[in-house]
Amino acid sequence: MRRTRGRTLGRRVRAAPLLGAALLAGGVAAQGIPVPERRSGFDQMAPETRAMQADDTANPGMLWVQDGAELFARAPSPAAPACAGCHTEAAMRGVAARYPAWDEATARPVDLEGQVNLCRTRHQAATPLPREGRDLLALTAYLANLSRGLPVAPPSDPRLAPARAEGKALFETPMGQLGFSCAACHDAHWGRRLGASTIPQGHPNGYPLYRLEWQDLGSLERRLRNCLTGMRAEPFTPGSPEAVALTLYLMQRAAPLPVESPAVRP
């Protein structure tokens, strides 16, 4: 097998009959989903799961939001400012709906997790927080929750165009030993059944989100790793250009669905 852009592209193998019946391997032409037909995964959930997400007192993800609010207000050290020392909640409303965005200093796109860590190193003399660690999930959940209800609105910055195009290519390219693409599932077959589950359109507007399967809050990158592993492909390195590019395209693909974080999913 050969490695390309951090993923493994292997020969196709015969999938299980159920999977083969649900998906078209490799050669599905990705047409995308027209804006009027874009649906959040919320719409496909059972009523009790939708009710859990809608009720902040029942939504487990709100525990991370509360922790994030405390971290936002607390300085990482006595000599450093707190996030709240520079940013008000009102000013941060809508920020999460606009990431990934272009970072001038590094001349590359960064996702929300990357921006939090850049702020820590540049303005707080603090070390970056580990991806998927409790503190970074809490801070990003808090920031995303401040944008809840606002439409996903990716920047129109032309400097993001190459990365967005790369993300689209990654979404449409067959990957791994099974030879499936993201588009083969989430563009071509959304709304159909895969075993007991309904295939969603795969929008990122609820992340970070609480997944009942995980019994935990997780980032979009965690979900991407799950999908790539299921296709027997090499997952992207956390925070890698490929991961950020795919996130950038997914946010464009989801616009203008409302931000739901912290969403709840099965």
C-alpha positions as a Markdown table, in Angstrom:
| # | Residue | x | y | z |
|---|---|---|---|---|
| 1 | Met | 0.0 | 0.0 | 0.0 |
| 2 | Arg | 1.1 | 3.6 | -0.6 |
| 3 | Arg | 0.7 | 6.5 | 1.8 |
| 4 | Thr | -0.6 | 9.8 | 0.5 |
| 5 | Arg | -1.3 | 13.0 | 2.5 |
| 6 | Gly | -1.2 | 11.1 | 5.8 |
| 7 | Arg | -3.7 | 8.5 | 4.8 |
| 8 | Thr | -3.5 | 5.0 | 3.5 |
| 9 | Leu | -4.9 | 4.3 | 0.1 |
| 10 | Gly | -5.1 | 0.5 | -0.3 |
| 11 | Arg | -6.6 | -2.0 | -2.7 |
| 12 | Arg | -10.3 | -2.6 | -2.3 |
| 13 | Val | -11.3 | -5.6 | -0.4 |
| 14 | Arg | -14.7 | -7.3 | -0.4 |
| 15 | Ala | -16.8 | -5.6 | 2.3 |
| 16 | Ala | -19.5 | -7.3 | 4.3 |
| 17 | Pro | -22.8 | -7.7 | 2.4 |
| 18 | Leu | -24.6 | -5.3 | 4.6 |
| 19 | Leu | -22.0 | -2.6 | 4.1 |
| 20 | Gly | -21.7 | -3.2 | 0.4 |
| 21 | Ala | -25.5 | -2.9 | 0.1 |
| 22 | Ala | -25.5 | 0.4 | 1.9 |
| 23 | Leu | -22.6 | 2.1 | 0.3 |
| 24 | Leu | -21.0 | 2.4 | -3.2 |
| 25 | Ala | -17.3 | 1.8 | -3.0 |
| 26 | Gly | -14.9 | 4.2 | -4.5 |
| 27 | Gly | -16.5 | 5.6 | -7.6 |
| 28 | Val | -19.4 | 7.6 | -6.2 |
| 29 | Ala | -19.5 | 11.0 | -7.8 |
| 30 | Ala | -19.9 | 13.5 | -5.0 |
| 31 | Gln | -22.6 | 16.0 | -6.0 |
| 32 | Gly | -22.8 | 17.7 | -2.6 |
| 33 | Ile | -26.0 | 18.5 | -0.8 |
| 34 | Pro | -27.9 | 21.6 | -1.9 |
| 35 | Val | -28.4 | 24.2 | 0.8 |
| 36 | Pro | -32.2 | 23.7 | 1.1 |
| 37 | Glu | -31.6 | 19.9 | 1.7 |
| 38 | Arg | -29.0 | 20.2 | 4.4 |
| 39 | Arg | -30.0 | 18.6 | 7.6 |
| 40 | Ser | -28.4 | 18.4 | 11.0 |
| 41 | Gly | -27.9 | 15.0 | 12.6 |
| 42 | Phe | -30.3 | 16.3 | 15.3 |
| 43 | Asp | -33.2 | 15.8 | 12.8 |
| 44 | Gln | -32.5 | 12.0 | 12.6 |
| 45 | Met | -32.3 | 11.2 | 16.3 |
| 46 | Ala | -34.8 | 9.6 | 18.5 |
| 47 | Pro | -37.1 | 11.9 | 20.4 |
| 48 | Glu | -35.5 | 11.1 | 23.7 |
| 49 | Thr | -32.0 | 12.0 | 22.4 |
| 50 | Arg | -33.3 | 15.3 | 20.9 |
| 51 | Ala | -34.9 | 16.1 | 24.3 |
| 52 | Met | -31.6 | 15.4 | 26.1 |
| 53 | Gln | -29.7 | 17.8 | 23.8 |
| 54 | Ala | -32.4 | 20.5 | 24.1 |
| 55 | Asp | -32.5 | 20.5 | 27.9 |
| 56 | Asp | -29.3 | 22.0 | 29.3 |
| 57 | Thr | -30.0 | 20.4 | 32.7 |
| 58 | Ala | -30.0 | 16.9 | 31.0 |
| 59 | Asn | -27.3 | 17.5 | 28.3 |
| 60 | Pro | -24.1 | 15.9 | 29.7 |
| 61 | Gly | -22.0 | 18.2 | 27.4 |
| 62 | Met | -23.0 | 21.2 | 29.6 |
| 63 | Leu | -20.6 | 19.9 | 32.3 |
| 64 | Trp | -17.7 | 20.6 | 29.9 |
| 65 | Val | -19.2 | 24.0 | 29.0 |
| 66 | Gln | -19.3 | 24.9 | 32.7 |
| 67 | Asp | -15.6 | 23.8 | 33.1 |
| 68 | Gly | -14.7 | 25.8 | 30.0 |
| 69 | Ala | -16.3 | 29.0 | 31.4 |
| 70 | Glu | -14.2 | 28.6 | 34.5 |
| 71 | Leu | -11.0 | 28.1 | 32.5 |
| 72 | Phe | -11.9 | 31.1 | 30.4 |
| 73 | Ala | -12.1 | 33.3 | 33.5 |
| 74 | Arg | -9.1 | 31.9 | 35.2 |
| 75 | Ala | -5.5 | 32.9 | 34.4 |
| 76 | Pro | -3.2 | 30.0 | 33.7 |
| 77 | Ser | -0.6 | 31.6 | 36.0 |
| 78 | Pro | -0.3 | 34.6 | 38.3 |
| 79 | Ala | 1.7 | 36.5 | 35.7 |
| 80 | Ala | -0.6 | 35.8 | 32.7 |
| 81 | Pro | -3.9 | 37.3 | 31.8 |
| 82 | Ala | -7.1 | 35.2 | 31.7 |
| 83 | Cys | -8.9 | 34.7 | 28.4 |
| 84 | Ala | -11.6 | 36.9 | 29.9 |
| 85 | Gly | -9.1 | 39.6 | 30.5 |
| 86 | Cys | -8.9 | 40.2 | 26.7 |
| 87 | His | -12.2 | 38.8 | 25.4 |
| 88 | Thr | -15.8 | 39.3 | 26.5 |
| 89 | Glu | -18.4 | 36.7 | 26.1 |
| 90 | Ala | -20.3 | 39.1 | 23.8 |
| 91 | Ala | -17.2 | 39.5 | 21.6 |
| 92 | Met | -16.7 | 35.7 | 21.4 |
| 93 | Arg | -20.3 | 35.0 | 20.3 |
| 94 | Gly | -20.1 | 33.8 | 16.7 |
| 95 | Val | -16.3 | 33.1 | 16.7 |
| 96 | Ala | -16.7 | 29.3 | 16.7 |
| 97 | Ala | -19.1 | 29.5 | 13.7 |
| 98 | Arg | -16.2 | 31.0 | 11.7 |
| 99 | Tyr | -13.4 | 28.5 | 12.3 |
| 100 | Pro | -11.1 | 27.2 | 10.8 |
| 101 | Ala | -9.7 | 30.7 | 9.9 |
| 102 | Trp | -6.5 | 32.1 | 8.5 |
| 103 | Asp | -3.7 | 32.8 | 11.0 |
| 104 | Glu | -1.5 | 35.7 | 9.9 |
| 105 | Ala | 1.6 | 34.7 | 11.8 |
| 106 | Thr | 1.9 | 31.1 | 10.6 |
| 107 | Ala | 0.3 | 31.9 | 7.2 |
| 108 | Arg | -2.0 | 28.8 | 7.4 |
| 109 | Pro | -5.5 | 27.9 | 8.4 |
| 110 | Val | -6.1 | 26.9 | 12.1 |
| 111 | Asp | -9.0 | 25.3 | 13.7 |
| 112 | Leu | -10.6 | 26.5 | 16.9 |
| 113 | Glu | -8.5 | 24.1 | 19.0 |
| 114 | Gly | -5.4 | 25.4 | 17.3 |
| 115 | Gln | -6.4 | 29.0 | 17.9 |
| 116 | Val | -6.9 | 28.4 | 21.6 |
| 117 | Asn | -3.4 | 27.0 | 21.8 |
| 118 | Leu | -1.9 | 29.8 | 19.8 |
| 119 | Cys | -3.4 | 32.3 | 22.2 |
| 120 | Arg | -2.0 | 30.4 | 25.1 |
| 121 | Thr | 1.5 | 30.4 | 23.8 |
| 122 | Arg | 1.5 | 33.9 | 22.4 |
| 123 | His | -0.4 | 35.8 | 25.0 |
| 124 | Gln | -0.4 | 33.8 | 28.2 |
| 125 | Ala | 3.1 | 32.2 | 28.2 |
| 126 | Ala | 1.4 | 28.9 | 28.7 |
| 127 | Thr | 1.9 | 25.5 | 27.2 |
| 128 | Pro | -0.5 | 24.2 | 24.6 |
| 129 | Leu | -3.3 | 22.0 | 25.8 |
| 130 | Pro | -3.4 | 18.4 | 24.6 |
| 131 | Arg | -5.9 | 17.7 | 21.9 |
| 132 | Glu | -8.8 | 15.6 | 23.3 |
| 133 | Gly | -7.7 | 16.6 | 26.8 |
| 134 | Arg | -10.4 | 17.7 | 29.2 |
| 135 | Asp | -9.3 | 21.3 | 29.4 |
| 136 | Leu | -9.2 | 21.9 | 25.6 |
| 137 | Leu | -12.5 | 20.2 | 25.1 |
| 138 | Ala | -14.0 | 22.3 | 27.8 |
| 139 | Leu | -12.7 | 25.6 | 26.4 |
| 140 | Thr | -13.8 | 24.8 | 22.8 |
| 141 | Ala | -17.2 | 23.5 | 24.1 |
| 142 | Tyr | -17.7 | 26.8 | 26.0 |
| 143 | Leu | -16.7 | 28.9 | 23.0 |
| 144 | Ala | -18.9 | 26.9 | 20.6 |
| 145 | Asn | -21.8 | 27.1 | 23.1 |
| 146 | Leu | -21.5 | 30.9 | 23.0 |
| 147 | Ser | -22.3 | 30.6 | 19.2 |
| 148 | Arg | -25.2 | 28.2 | 19.7 |
| 149 | Gly | -28.1 | 29.0 | 17.4 |
| 150 | Leu | -26.0 | 31.1 | 15.0 |
| 151 | Pro | -25.4 | 29.9 | 11.5 |
| 152 | Val | -22.2 | 28.2 | 10.5 |
| 153 | Ala | -20.4 | 30.9 | 8.5 |
| 154 | Pro | -17.0 | 30.0 | 7.2 |
| 155 | Pro | -14.8 | 32.9 | 6.3 |
| 156 | Ser | -14.7 | 34.0 | 2.6 |
| 157 | Asp | -11.0 | 34.7 | 2.9 |
| 158 | Pro | -9.4 | 33.7 | -0.5 |
| 159 | Arg | -6.3 | 32.5 | 1.3 |
| 160 | Leu | -8.4 | 29.6 | 2.6 |
| 161 | Ala | -9.4 | 28.4 | -0.9 |
| 162 | Pro | -6.5 | 26.0 | -1.4 |
| 163 | Ala | -7.0 | 24.3 | 2.0 |
| 164 | Arg | -10.8 | 24.1 | 1.4 |
| 165 | Ala | -10.2 | 22.5 | -2.0 |
| 166 | Glu | -7.8 | 20.0 | -0.4 |
| 167 | Gly | -10.5 | 19.2 | 2.2 |
| 168 | Lys | -13.1 | 18.7 | -0.6 |
| 169 | Ala | -10.7 | 16.3 | -2.3 |
| 170 | Leu | -10.1 | 14.4 | 0.9 |
| 171 | Phe | -13.9 | 14.1 | 1.4 |
| 172 | Glu | -14.4 | 12.7 | -2.1 |
| 173 | Thr | -11.3 | 10.5 | -2.3 |
| 174 | Pro | -11.7 | 6.7 | -1.7 |
| 175 | Met | -9.5 | 5.8 | 1.3 |
| 176 | Gly | -8.2 | 2.7 | 3.0 |
| 177 | Gln | -8.5 | -1.0 | 2.3 |
| 178 | Leu | -12.3 | -0.7 | 1.9 |
| 179 | Gly | -11.9 | 2.0 | -0.7 |
| 180 | Phe | -14.8 | 4.2 | 0.5 |
| 181 | Ser | -14.9 | 7.9 | 0.5 |
| 182 | Cys | -16.7 | 10.2 | 3.0 |
| 183 | Ala | -18.9 | 11.4 | 0.1 |
| 184 | Ala | -20.0 | 7.9 | -0.8 |
| 185 | Cys | -21.7 | 7.7 | 2.6 |
| 186 | His | -22.7 | 11.2 | 3.6 |
| 187 | Asp | -23.5 | 12.7 | 0.2 |
| 188 | Ala | -24.8 | 9.8 | -1.8 |
| 189 | His | -26.5 | 7.7 | 0.9 |
| 190 | Trp | -27.6 | 10.0 | 3.7 |
| 191 | Gly | -31.0 | 9.1 | 5.1 |
| 192 | Arg | -30.6 | 5.4 | 4.3 |
| 193 | Arg | -30.0 | 2.7 | 6.8 |
| 194 | Leu | -26.7 | 1.1 | 7.7 |
| 195 | Gly | -27.7 | -1.7 | 10.1 |
| 196 | Ala | -29.8 | -0.2 | 12.8 |
| 197 | Ser | -28.5 | 3.3 | 12.2 |
| 198 | Thr | -29.6 | 6.1 | 9.8 |
| 199 | Ile | -26.7 | 7.5 | 7.8 |
| 200 | Pro | -26.4 | 11.2 | 8.6 |
| 201 | Gln | -25.2 | 14.0 | 6.3 |
| 202 | Gly | -22.1 | 14.2 | 8.5 |
| 203 | His | -22.2 | 17.9 | 9.4 |
| 204 | Pro | -19.8 | 19.3 | 12.1 |
| 205 | Asn | -22.2 | 21.9 | 13.5 |
| 206 | Gly | -22.6 | 20.1 | 16.9 |
| 207 | Tyr | -19.0 | 19.7 | 17.9 |
| 208 | Pro | -17.6 | 19.3 | 20.4 |
| 209 | Leu | -20.5 | 16.9 | 21.2 |
| 210 | Tyr | -21.4 | 14.3 | 23.7 |
| 211 | Arg | -21.8 | 10.8 | 22.1 |
| 212 | Leu | -23.7 | 8.2 | 24.0 |
| 213 | Glu | -21.6 | 5.5 | 22.5 |
| 214 | Trp | -18.5 | 7.2 | 23.9 |
| 215 | Gln | -20.1 | 8.3 | 27.2 |
| 216 | Asp | -17.8 | 11.3 | 26.8 |
| 217 | Leu | -17.5 | 14.6 | 25.0 |
| 218 | Gly | -15.3 | 14.5 | 21.9 |
| 219 | Ser | -14.1 | 16.7 | 19.1 |
| 220 | Leu | -14.7 | 16.4 | 15.3 |
| 221 | Glu | -11.2 | 15.0 | 15.0 |
| 222 | Arg | -12.1 | 12.1 | 17.2 |
| 223 | Arg | -15.1 | 11.3 | 15.0 |
| 224 | Leu | -12.9 | 11.6 | 11.9 |
| 225 | Arg | -10.5 | 9.1 | 13.4 |
| 226 | Asn | -13.4 | 6.7 | 14.1 |
| 227 | Cys | -14.5 | 6.9 | 10.5 |
| 228 | Leu | -11.1 | 6.5 | 9.0 |
| 229 | Thr | -10.3 | 3.6 | 11.2 |
| 230 | Gly | -13.6 | 2.0 | 10.2 |
| 231 | Met | -12.5 | 2.3 | 6.5 |
| 232 | Arg | -9.2 | 0.7 | 7.5 |
| 233 | Ala | -7.4 | 3.9 | 6.6 |
| 234 | Glu | -4.7 | 5.7 | 8.5 |
| 235 | Pro | -6.2 | 8.5 | 10.7 |
| 236 | Phe | -4.9 | 12.1 | 10.3 |
| 237 | Thr | -2.5 | 13.4 | 12.8 |
| 238 | Pro | -4.4 | 15.7 | 15.3 |
| 239 | Gly | -4.1 | 19.3 | 14.2 |
| 240 | Ser | -2.4 | 18.3 | 10.9 |
| 241 | Pro | -3.0 | 20.4 | 7.7 |
| 242 | Glu | -5.1 | 17.5 | 6.3 |
| 243 | Ala | -7.4 | 17.5 | 9.4 |
| 244 | Val | -7.8 | 21.3 | 9.3 |
| 245 | Ala | -8.4 | 21.3 | 5.6 |
| 246 | Leu | -11.1 | 18.6 | 5.9 |
| 247 | Thr | -12.7 | 20.5 | 8.8 |
| 248 | Leu | -12.7 | 23.7 | 6.7 |
| 249 | Tyr | -14.5 | 22.0 | 3.9 |
| 250 | Leu | -17.0 | 20.3 | 6.2 |
| 251 | Met | -17.9 | 23.7 | 7.8 |
| 252 | Gln | -18.4 | 25.1 | 4.3 |
| 253 | Arg | -20.6 | 22.1 | 3.4 |
| 254 | Ala | -22.6 | 22.6 | 6.6 |
| 255 | Ala | -23.4 | 26.3 | 6.2 |
| 256 | Pro | -25.8 | 27.8 | 7.2 |
| 257 | Leu | -27.0 | 25.1 | 9.7 |
| 258 | Pro | -27.0 | 26.4 | 13.3 |
| 259 | Val | -24.3 | 25.7 | 15.7 |
| 260 | Glu | -25.6 | 23.2 | 18.3 |
| 261 | Ser | -22.6 | 22.5 | 20.6 |
| 262 | Pro | -22.6 | 20.7 | 22.8 |
| 263 | Ala | -24.8 | 18.4 | 20.7 |
| 264 | Val | -25.8 | 14.9 | 21.8 |
| 265 | Arg | -25.5 | 12.0 | 19.4 |
| 266 | Pro | -26.2 | 8.3 | 19.7 |
